[in-house]
Amino acid sequence: MRLLPLLLLLVAAPAVHAQKSAAEAEAAAVKQSVTAFFDGMRRGDSTAVRRTLAPNAVFHGYGGKPGQPPTLEIESISGFLKAVGTPHADIWDERVTFEQVLIDAGLASVWAPYEFYLGSKFSHCGYDSFQLVKLADGWKIAHVIDTRRKEKCK
């Protein structure tokens, strides 16, 4: 009878490992979608950025001018994509750190501090919050909201 718990543990261990591996693979796929978004932005490739977005994706910006109450603004996806694809002097380099990735079924949430550089010059920092959905062609960004500030960065 003492062997029963040991046998149950040995039988269950591979299943737990398989679940963990599947979860890690999903998290890596979510991170890859976000990384592809920023890689496209750095290259000025609006087509690559668009491929990372779900249909009807929404962007919000939260912040405001110093000394004024913060505001929540909807950002135009088409305006953003046009700006990304329009040649500009400096590379738009948003450097994110994946602090947390949460997944349930086909919904993922990414919490990521970032620093934004125009070329090599620091511009601002904050946090990105991405909501992704898993569609037939993979993880797509459905919603982004971010904070923006110039102080209290890493």
MOJO-V225079 format. One record per helix or strand of 3 or more residues. SS is the DSSP state (H for helix, E for strand). FROM is the first residue (numbers start at 1). TO is the last residue. If there is no record, write none. Layout:
BEGIN
ss: [SS/SS]
from: [FROM/FROM]
to: [TO/TO]
END
This chain:
BEGIN
ss: [H/H/E/E/H/E/E/E/E]
from: [2/46/53/71/77/92/107/121/138]
to: [43/51/63/75/85/104/118/135/147]
END
